[in-house]
């Protein structure tokens, strides 16, 4: 702490994690989180390797998915090591600057994932509704440009959160009741009324989430209308199967987040440990199972995996 008159200001924070967790379970929780992190690294890393080695996967749909894979990997890497260290080595201290940098990264990768899922829905919309123009509109070059724009335009709002939150006076408790630094957990520690800061952040989050979700709902509504016009049941099933993996990923990402943000702002309260568990579940479950969903639900990936397995088994 640094003295300033009768006040002392925070120079570092302490990440608590789950406030009600008994110390006897610290090793178990850190081991589970470490296992989750390893699964995320292996699953997404394997998909990146598969994508790099096989030209059959170097198509627009997979370029978009690679953007999501990178976002998932980076989000997990900027959040999990610190909370694992907190429970494994009792090292939960994080500097003021590092905490705000982590906050920026957490929200940045969240926005990247949200925009990327919207682009995935547009890709499927064009593939189903305008199949003859698909390769012209959704060329590898165009997708790379769009993906780059997603990563660039995800910066401003995330920077704005840090710029608004970092100058606030933090002169009280320095314990963050969460597994990582985010806007809510940090501004909650400010020595002033945070309403003026929390409401714009809530609006920002809902604009990002609901804006992306609106694009996704519109895209899949159009897809459903087109699919229902297909005369053969086999044709309808085949078209739906190409979209099913993305729908699972989208549902896992958006539904819990929207519920959590809305619940917090309409007065629905949860036990702190339960709320953190829900947040960690929807933050880490998609990165862990997305590669599995894509591998099992996508024909090209399944064929490549079977081919690689046959090579190894010989």
C-alpha positions as CSV (number, residue, x, y, z in Angstrom):
1,X,0.0,0.0,0.0
2,X,1.1,3.6,-0.7
3,X,0.1,6.3,1.8
4,X,-1.6,9.4,0.6
5,X,-2.7,11.6,3.5
6,X,-5.2,9.6,5.6
7,X,-5.8,7.0,2.8
8,X,-3.7,4.1,1.5
9,X,-4.0,3.1,-2.1
10,X,-3.8,-0.4,-3.6
11,X,-0.6,-1.3,-5.5
12,X,-1.4,-4.9,-6.0
13,X,-4.4,-7.3,-5.7
14,X,-5.0,-10.7,-4.4
15,X,-7.0,-13.2,-6.4
16,X,-9.2,-15.1,-4.0
17,X,-10.8,-17.6,-6.4
18,X,-13.6,-19.4,-4.7
19,X,-14.1,-17.6,-1.3
20,X,-15.8,-20.6,0.4
21,X,-13.3,-23.2,-0.7
22,X,-11.7,-25.0,2.2
23,X,-7.8,-25.1,2.1
24,X,-8.0,-28.9,2.1
25,X,-9.4,-28.8,-1.4
26,X,-6.9,-26.3,-2.9
27,X,-4.7,-29.1,-4.3
28,X,-7.7,-30.8,-5.9
29,X,-9.1,-27.7,-7.5
30,X,-5.7,-26.6,-8.8
31,X,-5.2,-30.1,-10.3
32,X,-8.6,-30.0,-12.0
33,X,-7.8,-26.6,-13.4
34,X,-4.4,-27.7,-14.6
35,X,-6.0,-30.7,-16.3
36,X,-8.6,-28.4,-18.0
37,X,-5.7,-26.2,-19.2
38,X,-3.8,-29.1,-20.5
39,X,-6.9,-30.4,-22.3
40,X,-7.4,-26.9,-23.9
41,X,-3.8,-26.7,-25.0
42,X,-3.7,-30.3,-26.4
43,X,-7.1,-30.2,-28.1
44,X,-6.8,-26.7,-29.7
45,X,-3.1,-27.2,-30.4
46,X,-3.8,-30.5,-32.1
47,X,-6.5,-28.8,-34.3
48,X,-4.0,-26.1,-35.3
49,X,-1.4,-28.8,-36.2
50,X,-4.1,-30.7,-38.2
51,X,-5.1,-27.5,-40.0
52,X,-1.4,-26.6,-40.9
53,X,-0.6,-30.1,-42.2
54,X,-3.8,-30.7,-44.3
55,X,-4.6,-28.5,-47.3
56,X,-8.1,-30.0,-47.3
57,X,-8.9,-28.0,-44.1
58,X,-7.6,-24.7,-45.5
59,X,-11.1,-23.5,-46.4
60,X,-13.0,-20.5,-45.3
61,X,-15.0,-22.3,-42.6
62,X,-11.8,-23.6,-41.0
63,X,-10.0,-20.3,-41.2
64,X,-12.9,-18.8,-39.2
65,X,-12.7,-21.7,-36.7
66,X,-8.9,-21.2,-36.3
67,X,-9.6,-17.6,-35.2
68,X,-11.8,-19.0,-32.5
69,X,-9.2,-21.6,-31.5
70,X,-6.5,-18.9,-31.1
71,X,-8.9,-16.8,-29.0
72,X,-9.7,-19.8,-26.8
73,X,-6.0,-20.7,-26.3
74,X,-5.0,-17.1,-25.5
75,X,-7.9,-16.5,-23.1
76,X,-7.1,-19.7,-21.2
77,X,-3.4,-18.9,-21.1
78,X,-4.1,-15.4,-19.7
79,X,-6.4,-16.6,-16.9
80,X,-5.7,-20.2,-15.8
81,X,-2.0,-20.1,-14.9
82,X,-2.5,-17.4,-12.2
83,X,-5.5,-19.1,-10.5
84,X,-3.6,-22.5,-10.6
85,X,-0.6,-20.8,-8.9
86,X,-3.0,-19.3,-6.3
87,X,-4.2,-22.7,-5.2
88,X,-1.1,-24.8,-6.0
89,X,1.6,-22.4,-4.6
90,X,-0.5,-20.0,-2.5
91,X,0.6,-17.3,-5.0
92,X,-2.5,-15.2,-5.6
93,X,-0.9,-11.8,-5.7
94,X,-1.0,-9.8,-8.9
95,X,0.3,-6.3,-9.5
96,X,-2.0,-3.4,-10.2
97,X,-0.8,-3.1,-13.8
98,X,-0.9,-6.8,-14.4
99,X,-4.4,-7.1,-13.1
100,X,-5.7,-4.4,-15.4
101,X,-3.8,-5.9,-18.3
102,X,-5.4,-9.3,-17.6
103,X,-8.8,-7.5,-17.4
104,X,-8.2,-6.1,-20.8
105,X,-7.2,-9.5,-22.3
106,X,-10.2,-11.3,-20.7
107,X,-12.7,-8.8,-22.3
108,X,-10.7,-8.6,-25.5
109,X,-10.7,-12.3,-26.2
110,X,-14.4,-12.5,-25.2
111,X,-15.3,-9.9,-27.9
112,X,-13.1,-11.7,-30.5
113,X,-14.9,-15.0,-29.8
114,X,-18.3,-13.3,-29.9
115,X,-17.6,-11.6,-33.3
116,X,-16.0,-14.8,-34.7
117,X,-19.1,-16.8,-33.9
118,X,-21.2,-14.2,-35.7
119,X,-18.9,-14.5,-38.8
120,X,-19.2,-18.3,-38.6
121,X,-23.0,-17.9,-38.7
122,X,-22.7,-15.6,-41.8
123,X,-20.5,-18.2,-43.4
124,X,-23.1,-20.9,-43.0
125,X,-25.9,-18.5,-44.1
126,X,-24.1,-17.7,-47.4
127,X,-23.2,-21.4,-47.9
128,X,-26.8,-22.5,-47.6
129,X,-28.7,-19.6,-49.0
130,X,-26.3,-18.5,-51.7
131,X,-24.3,-21.7,-52.6
132,X,-23.4,-20.6,-56.1
133,X,-21.8,-17.3,-54.8
134,X,-20.2,-18.9,-51.7
135,X,-16.7,-19.3,-53.1
136,X,-16.7,-15.8,-54.5
137,X,-18.0,-14.1,-51.4
138,X,-16.3,-16.3,-48.7
139,X,-12.9,-16.8,-50.4
140,X,-9.9,-17.5,-48.2
141,X,-8.6,-14.0,-48.9
142,X,-11.9,-12.4,-47.8
143,X,-12.2,-14.5,-44.7
144,X,-8.6,-13.7,-43.7
145,X,-9.4,-9.9,-44.0
146,X,-12.7,-10.3,-42.0
147,X,-10.9,-12.3,-39.3
148,X,-8.2,-9.7,-39.1
149,X,-10.8,-6.9,-38.8
150,X,-12.5,-8.9,-36.0
151,X,-9.2,-8.9,-34.0
152,X,-8.6,-5.2,-34.7
153,X,-12.1,-3.9,-34.0
154,X,-12.3,-5.9,-30.7
155,X,-9.6,-3.6,-29.2
156,X,-11.4,-0.2,-28.7
157,X,-14.2,-1.3,-26.3
158,X,-11.8,-3.4,-24.2
159,X,-9.3,-0.6,-24.0
160,X,-12.2,1.8,-23.0
161,X,-13.0,-0.5,-20.0
162,X,-9.4,-0.2,-18.8
163,X,-9.2,3.5,-19.4
164,X,-12.4,4.1,-17.4
165,X,-11.6,1.7,-14.6
166,X,-7.9,2.2,-13.9
167,X,-8.0,5.9,-12.7
168,X,-10.7,5.1,-10.0
169,X,-9.5,5.4,-6.4
170,X,-8.7,1.9,-5.0
171,X,-8.1,2.6,-1.3
172,X,-9.9,-0.3,0.4
173,X,-9.7,-4.0,0.2
174,X,-7.5,-5.5,-2.5
175,X,-9.0,-9.0,-2.6
176,X,-10.6,-10.0,-6.0
177,X,-13.4,-12.5,-5.4
178,X,-13.0,-14.2,-8.7
179,X,-10.5,-16.5,-10.5
180,X,-9.2,-13.7,-12.6
181,X,-9.3,-9.9,-13.0
182,X,-12.4,-8.6,-14.8
183,X,-14.2,-5.3,-14.9
184,X,-16.9,-6.2,-12.3
185,X,-14.5,-7.8,-9.8
186,X,-12.0,-4.9,-10.0
187,X,-14.4,-1.8,-10.0
188,X,-16.3,-3.4,-7.1
189,X,-13.2,-2.5,-5.0
190,X,-13.2,1.2,-5.9
191,X,-13.8,3.6,-3.1
192,X,-16.6,5.4,-4.9
193,X,-20.1,4.6,-6.2
194,X,-19.5,2.3,-9.2
195,X,-22.9,2.7,-10.7
196,X,-21.7,5.3,-13.3
197,X,-19.0,2.7,-14.3
198,X,-20.9,-0.6,-14.1
199,X,-24.0,0.4,-16.1
200,X,-22.0,1.5,-19.3
201,X,-20.0,-1.7,-19.0
202,X,-23.2,-3.7,-18.8
203,X,-24.6,-1.9,-21.9
204,X,-21.3,-2.5,-23.7
205,X,-21.4,-6.3,-22.8
206,X,-25.0,-6.6,-23.9
207,X,-24.4,-4.7,-27.2
208,X,-21.5,-7.0,-28.0
209,X,-23.4,-10.2,-27.0
210,X,-26.9,-9.4,-28.3
211,X,-25.5,-7.7,-31.5
212,X,-23.6,-10.8,-32.4
213,X,-26.5,-13.0,-31.3
214,X,-28.9,-11.1,-33.5
215,X,-26.7,-11.7,-36.5
216,X,-26.6,-15.4,-35.6
217,X,-30.3,-15.7,-35.0
218,X,-31.0,-13.9,-38.3
219,X,-28.5,-16.2,-40.2
220,X,-29.9,-19.4,-38.8
221,X,-33.5,-18.3,-39.3
222,X,-32.8,-17.8,-43.0
223,X,-31.0,-21.2,-43.1
224,X,-34.0,-23.0,-41.5
225,X,-36.4,-21.4,-44.0
226,X,-34.3,-22.5,-46.9
227,X,-33.8,-26.0,-45.4
228,X,-37.5,-26.5,-45.0
229,X,-38.0,-25.9,-48.7
230,X,-35.7,-28.8,-49.6
231,X,-37.9,-31.6,-50.8
232,X,-35.8,-34.6,-49.7
233,X,-35.5,-35.6,-46.0
234,X,-31.9,-36.6,-46.7
235,X,-31.1,-33.2,-48.1
236,X,-32.6,-31.4,-45.1
237,X,-30.7,-33.7,-42.6
238,X,-27.4,-33.1,-44.5
239,X,-27.8,-29.4,-44.4
240,X,-28.7,-29.3,-40.7
241,X,-25.8,-31.6,-39.9
242,X,-23.3,-29.1,-41.4
243,X,-24.6,-26.4,-39.0
244,X,-25.2,-28.5,-35.9
245,X,-21.6,-28.2,-34.6
246,X,-21.7,-24.4,-34.8
247,X,-25.0,-24.3,-33.1
248,X,-23.7,-26.3,-30.1
249,X,-20.6,-24.0,-29.9
250,X,-22.9,-20.9,-30.1
251,X,-25.3,-22.1,-27.5
252,X,-22.5,-22.9,-25.0
253,X,-21.0,-19.4,-25.5
254,X,-24.0,-17.1,-25.6
255,X,-26.8,-18.6,-23.4
256,X,-24.9,-18.8,-20.1
257,X,-23.3,-15.4,-20.6
258,X,-26.6,-13.6,-21.4
259,X,-28.2,-15.3,-18.3
260,X,-25.3,-14.3,-16.0
261,X,-25.3,-10.6,-17.2
262,X,-29.1,-10.3,-17.0
263,X,-29.4,-12.0,-13.6
264,X,-26.8,-9.7,-12.1
265,X,-28.7,-6.6,-13.3
266,X,-32.3,-7.6,-12.5
267,X,-31.6,-8.6,-8.9
268,X,-31.2,-12.4,-9.2
269,X,-28.3,-13.3,-6.8
270,X,-26.3,-16.5,-6.3
271,X,-23.9,-17.7,-3.8
272,X,-20.5,-16.3,-4.7
273,X,-18.9,-19.7,-5.1
274,X,-21.8,-20.9,-7.4
275,X,-21.6,-17.7,-9.5
276,X,-17.8,-18.1,-10.0
277,X,-18.3,-21.8,-10.8
278,X,-20.9,-20.9,-13.5
279,X,-18.6,-18.2,-15.0
280,X,-15.6,-20.6,-15.0
281,X,-17.8,-23.3,-16.6
282,X,-19.0,-21.2,-19.5
283,X,-15.5,-19.6,-19.9
284,X,-13.6,-22.9,-20.0
285,X,-16.0,-25.6,-21.2
286,X,-16.3,-24.3,-24.8
287,X,-12.5,-24.0,-25.3
288,X,-12.1,-27.5,-24.0
289,X,-14.8,-29.3,-26.0
290,X,-14.9,-27.1,-29.2
291,X,-12.1,-29.2,-30.9
292,X,-13.9,-32.4,-30.0
293,X,-17.3,-31.1,-31.3
294,X,-15.7,-30.0,-34.6
295,X,-13.7,-33.2,-34.9
296,X,-16.8,-35.4,-34.4
297,X,-19.3,-33.3,-36.3
298,X,-17.3,-32.4,-39.4
299,X,-16.8,-34.9,-42.2
300,X,-13.4,-33.6,-43.4
301,X,-11.9,-33.7,-40.0
302,X,-13.2,-37.1,-39.2
303,X,-11.8,-38.5,-42.5
304,X,-8.4,-37.0,-41.7
305,X,-8.4,-38.3,-38.2
306,X,-9.3,-41.8,-39.4
307,X,-6.5,-41.6,-42.0
308,X,-4.0,-40.5,-39.4
309,X,-5.1,-43.2,-37.0
310,X,-4.7,-45.9,-39.7
311,X,-1.1,-44.7,-40.4
312,X,-0.2,-44.9,-36.7
313,X,-1.8,-48.3,-36.2
314,X,0.1,-49.9,-39.0
